[in-house]
Amino acid sequence: AQRVTQPEKLLSVFKGAPVELKCNYSYSGSPELFWYVQYSRQRLQLLLRHISRESIKGFTADLNKGETSFHLKKPFAQEEDSAMYYCALKVPGAQKLVFGQGTRLTINP
Amino acid sequence: NAGVMQNPRHLVRRRGQEARLRCSPMKGHSHVYWYRQLPEEGLKFMVYLQKENIIDESGMPKERFSAEFPKEGPSILRIQQVVRGDSAAYFCASSPTLGQNTEAFFGQGTRLTVV
C-alpha cells in the first residue's frame, strides 16, 4: 500500500532562516506528489505539485525518485508561513490522495 | 464561487445517535471526495463519488457508514449508531473533471464529537 511519511510533527524556525519540511513516500511506480497547506482557521489548499515544477510563495519541492522524497523548501522563512503542511500522493489512474500526518511549521519573529 | 461548503461545522452526537454531514461541491464540480482526520493523524480517504454513483469506497468502514451524492442536492456522509471512535474531523473535497492536472478543492470540514 502507498504510504506518505512526514517525520516531523512540529518544526520551528526563526524568520529569515531556511526551511525544509521532509516528506518520504513508498510507492514503486511514478506517483503524483503534492504539498497542501492549512493556515489558521482556513481550509486546506493546494500549495504546489511536482508536475508543475513551479515556486509558490517562495516554496519549491523536488521529486527525488531515488530517495522517494518530496521535501518542501524555502530559503528565507516568513512569519506568514506558519501553518500546517501536508504532503500527499496520488497513484496514476486513481483519484484519492494519500496524506502524510502533517507538519506544523512555526516561524518565530 | 463560494467554494466547497460543509455543514455543520461542528456536530455533537451522543453514542448511538446518527450523524449526517453535508457537502456542497463547488459550482460545476461533479466529483466529491470524503476524508476523515482522526486526532494526531493525517487525512484518510474514505469515499469518492460522482453524481448518483459511488466510484471508490475502499476507505469506508464496512458498517454504519454510508455516503451518497444525489442528482440534486449536497453529498451526504451518514454515520449510524455513532461511537466515541467516530470523533474526528471530516473533510469533503470536490473537483470538476478527472485528469492529471485536476485539483481537488477542500471544504472547511465538520468536526464531529461523540459524547
Interface residues (C-beta under 8 A of the other chain):
Chain A: V4 Q6 E32 Y36 Q42 R43 L44 Q45 L46 I51 Y86 A94 Q95 K96 L97 V98 F99 G100 Q101 G102
Chain B: G3 V4 H31 Y33 Y35 E40 E41 G42 L43 K44 F45 Y48 I55 D56 S58 G59 F91 S95 L98 Q100 N101 E103 A104 F105 F106 G107 Q108 G109
